[in-house]
Amino acid sequence: MAHVTQISERRTSVDDIYDYLYEEIASLRLRPGDRISEADIATRFGVSRQPVRDAFSRLANLDLLLIRPQRATEVRRFSAREIEKARFVRAAVEMEALRCAAKRCDTEGAERLDAALSRQERAVAAGDVERFGQLDYDFHKALCEIARVDFAFDVIMLEKSKVDRLCRLSLSKKERMPELVEDHRAIAQAVKAHDPDAAVRAGKLHLSRLDETIEQIARINANYFEPADA
């Protein structure tokens, strides 16, 4: 008998299906090019196919699924052009947020950044990749809030979601986490010192860490990319 996932009464079935598939894709349990059956997902959640279609549509809007009429839905492969676009938009927004954070950081903001770094260091010491990923998210959100442009984080996360799978691959090696903490520390120091230019330099270096990962994945797993990009 197929396992049926219980759906929270406070959430719609579309929300639960979307969240489940998003995590499966972002964590790479579902790999680029893997096929997904609408019928199988409907059975798993004990729902009709319509909520599954709606969840598929939301994921397709994030470029995570490729839906083709009369053909199997599959996890979308990486597109070099879309990755470049997402990273360009994120960098433009995040660098301006860092400038604002450096100008507006107060004592409370500085203490918040110090506490965030301490939590990250504990995650590194424990080798907890999943925890570090969440703390990375929290750190960038805190910077936007310190900058008093919390709305910028919505844009950053939208673009980040398009390359989350690549970020997961870059964090699959535990030795990368200390390097990222050092990046965060440099950003925090510049923000606390009210030095916008230094904050931007540190931020650009931090975002560039993904370059090597993209090149390695394209070389070793060319099938993860769309044919025109491979």
Secondary structure, DSSP 8 states (H G I E B T S, - for coil): --------TTS-HHHHHHHHHHHHHHTTSS-TT-EE-HHHHHHHHT--HHHHHHHHHHHHHTTSEE--TTS-EEE--B-HHHHHHHHHHHHHHHHHHHHHHHHH--HHHHHHHHHHHHHHHHHHHHT-HHHHHHHHHHHHHHHHHHTT-HHHHHHHHHHHHTTHHHHHHHTTSTTHHHHHHHHHHHHHHHHHTT-HHHHHHHHHHHHHTHHHHHHHHHHH-GGGB-TTT-
